[in-house]
Amino acid sequence: MSAQTYLAYDYPLLSVFWSMLLFFLWIMWFVLLFRVVVDIFRDDDMSGWAKAGWLAFTVLLPFLGVFVYVIARGKNMGRREVAQARAQQEEFNTYIRQTAAGDRTSSVDELARLSEIRSRGDITDEEFRRAKDLVLTGHGPAEHSGSTPRGAHR
């Protein structure tokens, strides 16, 4: 028999499941450890010394430190995470609203820009009147600062 066949006989299916269970529990342990460390730094109610103490406790005695932290402060871990997620979502929504509103120019802004262009002499009074009519009717702002093509929008 080959070495692979012996390995199959020496490592039964139950041992494979046991190994997979231990591997996933090990991964879950690290996920919990990192969540605790992130929560230590996220908590604004704790002083710097308290954060340093909890961090030292979880790093020096990881199993005991994490379990004690989860028992002592675990109830509010979820609340802090939800509060941070809500704050991030609100900041994102505010940013989107400001960005979307910042690109729009109002009719007043367009008319002021047109008046400035006319006062510089870049467009005639007739071109100013046509562009102003476009802005006031809502067909769009004056798209360029030069003159309006002859015969447009009569």
N, C-alpha and C positions, 0 to 999 in steps of 0.2 A: 504494500500500500504506500501511497505517496504521503508527503508531509501534510498536504492540505486535507487529506482524508482523516489523518490522525487528529488534526486540529478540529475538525467537525465533530469527532467523537469526544474530544476532551472539552468542548465548549458547547454544551447543549442549549437548546432554544430558551430555556428559562434563564440561563446565565446571560444570554443576549438581552433579554428584556430587563433583567436586573441592572446590567451595565448601562442600558439606555436610560433607565429611571434615575440612576445615580448621576449620569451625565447631565440630564435635564434639571435635576435638583441642584446640581452645582451651578449651572447657568442661572437658575432662578435665584440662588443665593447671591450671586454677583449683581443681578438686577436689583434685588432688595437693598444690598449694600450701597449701590450707587444712588438709589432713590433716597435713602436715609441721608447720605452725604449732601445731596442736592437740597433736601429739605432743611438740613442744618443751616446751610447758607441762605436759603430762601426766607427763613423766619426772621422777620424784622423785630419781633418782640424780645428776642434773646439778645443779651449783651455780647460783646466780642469775646469776653472771657468764657461765657457759657458755651458759645460756639466752639471755642478752642478746646474746652474741656470735653464736650461731646465728640468732637472730631478725634481727639487723642484717644478717648475711650473706644470709639468704633474702629480706629486703626490699630491700636495696640492689642485690644482684646475683641476681635471682630465679631465672633459669634455672640458673646455675652453683651458686648456694647450695642449691637444692632437689636438684639432681643429686648434689652432693657429700654432702649430708645423707643421701639415700637410699642412696648407696654406703657411707658410713661407719657409719650407724646404722640403716639400713633393716631389717636382720635382726630387730631387737627391736621394731620398730614394731608388728607384728602381735601379738607376745606382750604388749606393754603394753596394747593395745586389748582383747585377750581377757581379761586380768587385770582390767581396769577393768569390763568387761561382767559378769564373774563376781561381782565385788564389788558392783556395783549390783544384780544379781539376788539375791544373798544378803541384802543390806539390805532389798530389797523383800519377800523371803520372811519374814524376821524380823519386819518390820512387820506383814505379814498375819497371822502366827501370834500376835503380841502383841495385835493388834486383835481377832482372832476369839476369843482366850481371855479378853480383858478384859471382854467383854460377858456372859459366863456368870457366874452366881452359884452358888456351891456350896450344898449342903444346910446346911452349918454356918453360912454367912452368913445364909441364910434363917431358920434357927432362932434365931440371935442377934437378928435384926431382929424376929421374932415375939415373942421374950422381952422385948425392949425395949418393943414396943407394948403388951404385956400389963402390964408394970410401970408404964407411964404411965396405965393404966386405960382405954385406948382400946378394948380388946376384953375379953370375959369369959373365964373359965377354960375354959368349954365351947367357945367360938369358937377359943381358942388350941389346944385339943386337936384340934379338927377340922382346923385349918390345919396343925398339926404332922403329923397323919396324912397329909394331902395331900402335904406335902413329903417325908416318909419313904417313901411308896409310889411316889414318882416321878411323880405325876400333875400335877406343876407346882407352882411356888411360890405362896405366898399372893399373889394378884394385886392386892390393895388393902389399904391400911393400916387401913381402917375395919372394920366388922363384916361377917361372912359372912352372907349372906341366910338367913333362917329357913327350915328345911326342906331346905337344901342338903346333899348328901352324907351322908345318914343311913344 
